[in-house]
Amino acid sequence: MIRIAAVDDEMHVLERFQRMIVESKELELCGLFETGEQLLDYLAKESLDAVFLDIEMPGVNGLQLSEQILDLNETIDIVFVTAFNQYAVEAFELQAMDYILKPLTEERLGKTVRRLLQTKRTVRQSNKPFIQCFGSFEVFLNGEALTWKNSKAKEVLAFLVHKRGVPVNWEKVADAVWPDYDSEKAQTNFHATTYLLRKRLAEAGLSQILQNGRGKYSVVTDEVNCDLYQLEEMVKNNRFKRKEDIHLLERLKQSGYLEEDGYSWAYPKAAQLDEMCRRVMDDVMESK
């Protein structure tokens, strides 16, 4: 399901939009908002894939609001819906996904929805990365490792992978990544780094692997392949019957868990995995 919302200061326009969307089985309408402030309050707690924005609104207009939305989450697709065509150039300079002139029709809205669905499907089907945790932390896409301009953005992602999809708030991430910083400085660094992380993932077409809702952050484990997750699943299901099955165990034994990165928060997990690796390999040898 693709999560969407709409903002317009005219309720009858929102109600018409809702009637047009309600039949779609692939869209989840998460909110109808009469002000930008209402939408931003919602985005502080929940995630969205796309937002339909009126441009001419009292106070903050749609163009200004779109910038604030992208500051919160640059992966959200923006669709402008307006009665005025003079904003088109500026809208697309803001990288809007589409620009619809009122009055809204089912045919024109359907075209935008198809484009939105196609964009999301393409990203999700073609860009499932492989995440390496044994040795050094790396994210591979189509066989090539992602490059990182900011090492802390990479570490934040590593920590979320380490948490295996469990949502964590910014304080827990900051305590791990910036253990010596006071709360105010840690929070500032966290938000700046998270912005850079989202931007890097968006550039690579991997926005779908990171989730933010209710002020907590997590990796979407179904959207990635990961050596750590594969090994733990094998151990859970006792799948070490063939020589190929112990390949991951051998890699872990040789390389260690995030050993080359020196992340102090990974040390307890590394010790646990080392013990698990020793125990399972002993069991495999005894069964031969």
Sequence and secondary structure as in RCSB ss.txt:
>XXXX:A:sequence
MIRIAAVDDEMHVLERFQRMIVESKELELCGLFETGEQLLDYLAKESLDAVFLDIEMPGVNGLQLSEQILDLNET
IDIVFVTAFNQYAVEAFELQAMDYILKPLTEERLGKTVRRLLQTKRTVRQSNKPFIQCFGSFEVFLNGEALTWKN
SKAKEVLAFLVHKRGVPVNWEKVADAVWPDYDSEKAQTNFHATTYLLRKRLAEAGLSQILQNGRGKYSVVTDEVN
CDLYQLEEMVKNNRFKRKEDIHLLERLKQSGYLEEDGYSWAYPKAAQLDEMCRRVMDDVMESK
>XXXX:A:secstr
 EEEEEE S HHHHHHHHHHHTT SSEEEEEEESSHHHHHHHHTTS  SEEEEESS SSS HHHHHHHHHHH TT
SEEEEEES GGGHHHHHHTT SEEEESS  HHHHHHHHHHHHHHHHHHHHH   EEE BSS EEEETTEE   S 
HHHHHHHHHHHHTTT  EEHHHHHHHHSTTS HHHHHHHHHHHHHHHHHHHHHTT GGGEEEETTEEEE GGG E
EHHHHHHHHHHHT   SGGGGHHHHHHHHH BSTTTT GGGHHHHHHHHHHHHHHHHHHHHH 
